[in-house]
Amino acid sequence: MKHFIFAFIFTIAAFQLSAQNKKANNVSLLLPFCSKQILANPNYKDAELGNICREYYQGALIAIDSLELAGVKLSLNVFDTENDSLTMLRIMQNVAFKESELFLGPVRQGGNQVLSQFCKKNEIYHVSPLMTFSKIKMDDPYWISANPDLPVYAGIILKQILSVDTAANIIVVYDKSIVGKSLGQAFKTFASNKKLRLRVLEYNQALDLKLYTSNLYANHIVVAATQESAVNGTLRNMGDTSTTYKLTTYGLMQWFDFKNVDYNLYQRCNLSVFSPFYADYTRDEVKQFVVKYRERFSTEPTEAAIKGYDQMLLFTFALNQNGKKFMDKLVDKNIPALGTSFNFIKYKESSSYQTGFLNLLKLDNYALKKVN
């Protein structure tokens, strides 16, 4: 286990961060566990969210074990926000809350907005651990989104495609889902760049993609859609690698939750998938985390548990080394973790931080394999 602990910490240390001996770091976890409500009613409306938060907390506890073995002292305060703004306001009167140097949570938009003014006034970072808030117009230089916002996907995807093919013919097809419309709008902001061969099209059954594919340049088709009919309709309309010149398609991890996943169609279309989360269970570090998690909680770790581990380890270690302004040391650096890589960006002085990394996974022989 020690090798696993220090493998991650030494990765961070490569960015000129070194362990510091100091008093215990005071960290608060603010999550809507909704414990009382779920105990009273297992079918409570926020039961699924509460259970995800519990899994995140369990992953964070494994990270605390790792930090302590690495000599990092930590004082953890855990608060149940109950997904309620009034509860959040009561928590903010707590002495332990007021002494915190870092907040992980809240999860929902309302809680983050309540916390924002306190954090700006006291210059304390708060992390949005599980969700993104693409439509929030809130300038908060102390807010950290640990997951990339949907509008950021477009820039990441285009950068990835152009890094391997500067002459790419890129076609984006979006649907009317919330995800699709958000991604479609984001890609349209790049369409005015005349240096790009980029078309952004809304899906409909009559759409003929062959009107837009090229016989001279490699075709990169981004299907920015989460409606099963739109995804399958686009891929079937386009044909496959035998009928479309140098074809690569790109999709989203949500496709593998469809009722009828057409792996044969995906394979024929040379599919790659972008995902904010991917844990490679062949990696030694991931295997060791799974073993540790099973030993402690007698169950398998979920995505939320791995996020809890990654985020608690990264942010607490950075706080320990650099104090409350630790984000200055984490910007524009690629920091690998178990379920992603963190690459924080900041668009302007008053804006929040968010990670600008997506895992790229190639469907190879009906299995996803990480590319980047």
Secondary structure per residue as TSV (DSSP state, phi and psi in degrees):
chain	resnum	aa	ss	phi	psi
A	1	M	-	360.0	-33.5
A	2	K	H	-62.0	-39.4
A	3	H	H	-58.5	-41.5
A	4	F	H	-63.4	-46.2
A	5	I	H	-57.3	-52.2
A	6	F	H	-78.7	-21.0
A	7	A	H	-59.0	-43.2
A	8	F	H	-70.9	-46.3
A	9	I	H	-67.7	-36.0
A	10	F	H	-68.5	-29.4
A	11	T	H	-61.6	-44.4
A	12	I	H	-66.4	-39.6
A	13	A	H	-61.7	-23.9
A	14	A	T	-63.6	-18.1
A	15	F	T	-97.5	36.4
A	16	Q	T	62.7	39.2
A	17	L	-	-115.6	131.9
A	18	S	-	-132.9	148.0
A	19	A	-	-61.0	138.7
A	20	Q	-	-118.1	141.7
A	21	N	-	-88.6	118.3
A	22	K	-	-154.6	177.5
A	23	K	S	-63.6	167.0
A	24	A	-	-59.0	134.6
A	25	N	E	-73.9	130.0
A	26	N	E	-97.5	105.7
A	27	V	E	-119.5	137.5
A	28	S	E	-117.2	134.7
A	29	L	E	-103.0	119.4
A	30	L	E	-117.4	95.7
A	31	L	E	-132.4	146.2
A	32	P	-	-81.0	71.9
A	33	F	-	-63.5	-32.1
A	34	C	-	53.7	40.9
A	35	S	H	-60.4	-50.2
A	36	K	H	-61.6	-42.2
A	37	Q	H	-66.1	-41.9
A	38	I	H	-71.2	-35.9
A	39	L	H	-62.8	-38.3
A	40	A	H	-75.4	-31.5
A	41	N	-	-150.1	101.5
A	42	P	T	-59.8	-19.6
A	43	N	T	-97.2	18.5
A	44	Y	-	-52.2	145.6
A	45	K	T	-58.2	-28.1
A	46	D	T	-106.6	22.5
A	47	A	H	-63.0	-41.1
A	48	E	H	-63.4	-44.9
A	49	L	H	-62.4	-42.5
A	50	G	H	-61.2	-40.4
A	51	N	H	-69.6	-36.4
A	52	I	H	-62.4	-40.7
A	53	C	H	-66.0	-35.2
A	54	R	H	-64.6	-40.7
A	55	E	H	-64.9	-40.5
A	56	Y	H	-60.1	-44.3
A	57	Y	H	-61.1	-42.0
A	58	Q	H	-63.9	-40.2
A	59	G	H	-63.8	-38.7
A	60	A	H	-63.6	-34.7
A	61	L	H	-65.2	-36.8
A	62	I	H	-64.3	-38.9
A	63	A	H	-63.3	-37.8
A	64	I	H	-64.1	-38.9
A	65	D	H	-57.7	-44.7
A	66	S	H	-64.2	-42.4
A	67	L	H	-63.8	-42.1
A	68	E	H	-65.2	-39.4
A	69	L	H	-65.2	-27.5
A	70	A	T	-85.8	1.5
A	71	G	T	88.1	13.9
A	72	V	-	-95.0	120.0
A	73	K	-	-85.7	140.9
A	74	L	E	-143.9	134.2
A	75	S	E	-114.2	111.8
A	76	L	E	-104.4	128.2
A	77	N	E	-108.6	130.3
A	78	V	E	-116.9	123.7
A	79	F	E	-123.6	137.3
A	80	D	E	-95.3	107.1
A	81	T	-	-76.8	-12.8
A	82	E	T	57.6	19.0
A	83	N	T	53.6	41.3
A	84	D	-	-139.3	126.9
A	85	S	H	-66.5	-34.6
A	86	L	H	-67.6	-39.1
A	87	T	H	-61.8	-39.5
A	88	M	H	-61.6	-41.9
A	89	L	H	-63.8	-37.5
A	90	R	H	-67.5	-40.1
A	91	I	H	-60.3	-35.5
A	92	M	T	-68.4	-10.7
A	93	Q	T	-89.9	-6.5
A	94	N	S	-72.2	138.8
A	95	V	H	-61.7	-44.1
A	96	A	H	-62.1	-36.8
A	97	F	H	-61.3	-47.2
A	98	K	H	-65.7	-22.3
A	99	E	T	-93.0	1.8
A	100	S	-	-68.8	146.2
A	101	E	S	-106.6	-8.6
A	102	L	E	-160.4	137.9
A	103	F	E	-117.5	129.2
A	104	L	E	-105.0	108.5
A	105	G	-	111.8	179.9
A	106	P	-	-68.5	-177.0
A	107	V	-	-95.1	-47.5
A	108	R	S	-87.5	164.0
A	109	Q	H	-58.5	-46.1
A	110	G	H	-59.7	-43.6
A	111	G	H	-63.5	-39.6
A	112	N	H	-65.6	-37.5
A	113	Q	H	-68.1	-36.9
A	114	V	H	-64.6	-41.5
A	115	L	H	-75.7	-24.2
A	116	S	H	-56.9	-47.1
A	117	Q	H	-63.7	-39.5
A	118	F	H	-61.3	-44.5
A	119	C	H	-68.7	-39.0
A	120	K	H	-66.1	-41.9
A	121	K	H	-63.8	-39.3
A	122	N	H	-101.5	3.6
A	123	E	T	54.5	54.6
A	124	I	-	-123.8	132.3
A	125	Y	E	-76.1	142.3
A	126	H	E	-128.2	134.7
A	127	V	E	-102.7	129.7
A	128	S	E	-85.8	105.9
A	129	P	-	-85.6	-28.8
A	130	L	S	-124.8	-23.9
A	131	M	-	-126.6	161.9
A	132	T	-	-114.1	159.4
A	133	F	-	-131.4	72.4
A	134	S	T	-61.7	-28.5
A	135	K	T	-96.1	-1.0
A	136	I	-	-74.9	127.8
A	137	K	-	-101.2	78.6
A	138	M	-	-136.0	107.5
A	139	D	-	-80.7	114.1
A	140	D	-	-145.5	102.0
A	141	P	T	-69.8	-2.0
A	142	Y	T	-110.1	11.3
A	143	W	E	-100.9	129.6
A	144	I	E	-119.9	121.3
A	145	S	E	-95.8	115.6
A	146	A	S	-81.1	0.2
A	147	N	S	-130.7	140.8
A	148	P	-	-67.3	137.3
A	149	D	-	-70.9	151.9
A	150	L	H	-55.1	-45.0
A	151	P	H	-60.2	-23.7
A	152	V	H	-74.3	-24.9
A	153	Y	H	-52.8	-41.5
A	154	A	H	-58.8	-48.6
A	155	G	H	-64.0	-39.4
A	156	I	H	-64.9	-45.1
A	157	I	H	-65.4	-45.3
A	158	L	H	-63.0	-41.1
A	159	K	H	-61.2	-41.0
A	160	Q	H	-65.1	-45.5
A	161	I	H	-63.7	-47.2
A	162	L	H	-70.2	-21.0
A	163	S	H	-69.0	-23.4
A	164	V	H	-109.7	-13.2
A	165	D	-	-156.0	93.2
A	166	T	T	-69.8	-18.7
A	167	A	T	-101.9	17.9
A	168	A	-	-57.5	139.7
A	169	N	E	-92.5	109.5
A	170	I	E	-109.5	125.2
A	171	I	E	-120.8	125.5
A	172	V	E	-109.3	125.7
A	173	V	E	-116.7	122.2
A	174	Y	E	-118.3	155.8
A	175	D	-	-111.8	-169.9
A	176	K	S	-93.6	7.6
A	177	S	S	-68.3	165.0
A	178	I	H	-58.6	-45.7
A	179	V	H	-62.8	-46.7
A	180	G	H	-60.2	-46.3
A	181	K	H	-65.8	-38.5
A	182	S	H	-65.3	-45.3
A	183	L	H	-67.9	-40.6
A	184	G	H	-59.2	-44.6
A	185	Q	H	-63.7	-39.7
A	186	A	H	-64.9	-42.2
A	187	F	H	-66.7	-32.3
A	188	K	H	-63.0	-27.7
A	189	T	H	-66.6	-20.1
A	190	F	H	-95.2	-13.5
A	191	A	H	-67.7	-21.9
A	192	S	T	-76.1	-10.8
A	193	N	-	-74.4	107.2
A	194	K	T	-69.1	-13.6
A	195	K	T	-77.0	-14.7
A	196	L	S	-98.2	139.8
A	197	R	E	-89.9	84.7
A	198	L	E	-133.4	124.8
A	199	R	E	-120.6	137.2
A	200	V	E	-119.2	118.0
A	201	L	E	-126.7	142.1
A	202	E	E	-87.3	135.5
A	203	Y	-	-68.9	136.7
A	204	N	-	-151.5	161.8
A	205	Q	T	-63.1	-24.0
A	206	A	T	-89.6	-3.1
A	207	L	-	-64.4	125.3
A	208	D	-	-108.3	100.4
A	209	L	G	-68.3	-21.7
A	210	K	G	-66.1	-16.8
A	211	L	G	-70.6	-18.2
A	212	Y	T	-114.9	-11.1
A	213	T	-	-77.5	161.1
A	214	S	-	-116.7	148.8
A	215	N	S	-101.1	1.4
A	216	L	S	-111.6	-35.4
A	217	Y	S	-116.3	147.8
A	218	A	-	-58.9	137.1
A	219	N	E	-97.6	122.3
A	220	H	E	-116.3	110.2
A	221	I	E	-105.7	114.4
A	222	V	E	-97.8	113.8
A	223	V	E	-97.1	93.6
A	224	A	E	-87.9	71.3
A	225	A	-	-147.5	149.8
A	226	T	-	-126.0	0.9
A	227	Q	-	-85.6	126.0
A	228	E	H	-57.5	-40.3
A	229	S	H	-65.2	-38.5
A	230	A	H	-69.7	-40.5
A	231	V	H	-64.0	-55.1
A	232	N	H	-65.8	-37.1
A	233	G	H	-63.3	-41.4
A	234	T	H	-65.9	-45.9
A	235	L	H	-66.3	-40.4
A	236	R	H	-70.2	-35.7
A	237	N	H	-64.2	-36.2
A	238	M	H	-75.7	-27.6
A	239	G	-	95.9	-141.6
A	240	D	-	-149.7	-168.4
A	241	T	T	-66.0	-17.1
A	242	S	T	-83.7	-19.4
A	243	T	T	-114.8	-15.3
A	244	T	S	-118.3	127.4
A	245	Y	T	-62.0	124.8
A	246	K	T	41.6	62.7
A	247	L	E	-88.1	130.9
A	248	T	E	-131.9	131.6
A	249	T	E	-111.0	154.7
A	250	Y	E	-130.2	134.3
A	251	G	E	-136.2	-164.0
A	252	L	E	-122.2	153.3
A	253	M	G	-61.9	-25.2
A	254	Q	G	-59.3	-21.3
A	255	W	G	-61.7	-28.4
A	256	F	G	-80.7	2.9
A	257	D	G	-100.9	0.5
A	258	F	S	-62.2	155.2
A	259	K	S	-63.1	-38.5
A	260	N	S	-127.5	93.6
A	261	V	-	-80.5	117.9
A	262	D	-	-94.2	81.0
A	263	Y	H	-61.5	-36.1
A	264	N	H	-63.0	-41.8
A	265	L	H	-65.0	-45.1
A	266	Y	H	-58.9	-44.1
A	267	Q	H	-64.4	-43.1
A	268	R	H	-64.3	-27.6
A	269	C	T	-92.6	9.9
A	270	N	T	55.2	58.9
A	271	L	E	-80.8	137.1
A	272	S	E	-121.0	152.1
A	273	V	E	-125.2	134.8
A	274	F	E	-99.1	134.2
A	275	S	E	-147.3	137.3
A	276	P	S	-71.6	-14.4
A	277	F	-	-137.4	134.4
A	278	Y	-	-160.0	121.3
A	279	A	-	-106.5	119.8
A	280	D	-	-87.8	105.0
A	281	Y	T	-77.2	4.0
A	282	T	T	-90.8	-12.7
A	283	R	S	-73.2	139.5
A	284	D	H	-59.6	-40.6
A	285	E	H	-63.0	-40.6
A	286	V	H	-68.4	-42.7
A	287	K	H	-57.6	-43.6
A	288	Q	H	-68.7	-36.2
A	289	F	H	-62.8	-44.6
A	290	V	H	-59.4	-44.4
A	291	V	H	-61.1	-47.3
A	292	K	H	-61.7	-41.9
A	293	Y	H	-65.6	-44.1
A	294	R	H	-61.1	-43.5
A	295	E	H	-59.8	-38.2
A	296	R	H	-85.9	-37.3
A	297	F	H	-118.0	-0.5
A	298	S	S	54.2	38.7
A	299	T	S	-156.8	172.8
A	300	E	-	-86.3	140.6
A	301	P	-	-70.5	142.8
A	302	T	-	-100.6	178.8
A	303	E	H	-57.0	-43.7
A	304	A	H	-62.5	-38.2
A	305	A	H	-64.0	-42.0
A	306	I	H	-67.9	-38.0
A	307	K	H	-62.7	-41.2
A	308	G	H	-59.6	-41.6
A	309	Y	H	-65.0	-52.5
A	310	D	H	-58.7	-46.5
A	311	Q	H	-72.9	-42.5
A	312	M	H	-61.9	-42.5
A	313	L	H	-65.3	-49.5
A	314	L	H	-64.0	-54.3
A	315	F	H	-72.5	-37.4
A	316	T	H	-69.6	-39.5
A	317	F	H	-63.9	-42.6
A	318	A	H	-65.4	-40.4
A	319	L	H	-60.8	-44.6
A	320	N	H	-59.9	-37.0
A	321	Q	H	-85.1	-35.3
A	322	N	H	-122.6	3.3
A	323	G	G	76.3	-168.3
A	324	K	G	-66.5	-17.4
A	325	K	G	-99.6	33.5
A	326	F	G	-62.4	-22.4
A	327	M	G	-65.3	-22.0
A	328	D	G	-57.5	-29.6
A	329	K	G	-88.7	-10.1
A	330	L	T	-105.7	-7.7
A	331	V	B	-73.1	139.3
A	332	D	T	59.9	33.5
A	333	K	-	-126.6	141.8
A	334	N	-	-92.5	113.8
A	335	I	E	-118.7	104.0
A	336	P	E	-70.6	141.1
A	337	A	-	-131.7	-166.7
A	338	L	S	-75.9	-40.4
A	339	G	S	-109.0	-2.5
A	340	T	-	-169.2	-171.5
A	341	S	E	-124.2	138.9
A	342	F	E	-93.0	130.4
A	343	N	-	-142.5	84.7
A	344	F	E	-78.4	137.5
A	345	I	E	-127.8	159.5
A	346	K	-	-143.4	121.2
A	347	Y	S	-81.9	-29.9
A	348	K	S	-154.5	168.5
A	349	E	T	-58.6	-36.4
A	350	S	T	-91.3	-3.1
A	351	S	S	-87.5	168.3
A	352	S	-	-78.1	170.0
A	353	Y	E	-95.3	143.4
A	354	Q	E	-147.2	152.6
A	355	T	E	-81.8	137.4
A	356	G	-	-113.8	49.8
A	357	F	-	-129.9	137.4
A	358	L	-	-127.4	137.9
A	359	N	E	-71.9	133.8
A	360	L	E	-105.7	121.8
A	361	L	E	-120.1	130.1
A	362	K	E	-100.3	130.7
A	363	L	E	-80.0	108.2
A	364	D	E	-127.1	116.2
A	365	N	T	53.8	43.1
A	366	Y	T	68.6	20.2
A	367	A	E	-134.2	144.6
A	368	L	E	-84.5	130.0
A	369	K	E	-127.6	133.3
A	370	K	E	-69.5	135.5
A	371	V	-	-101.7	-43.4
A	372	N	-	-106.1	360.0
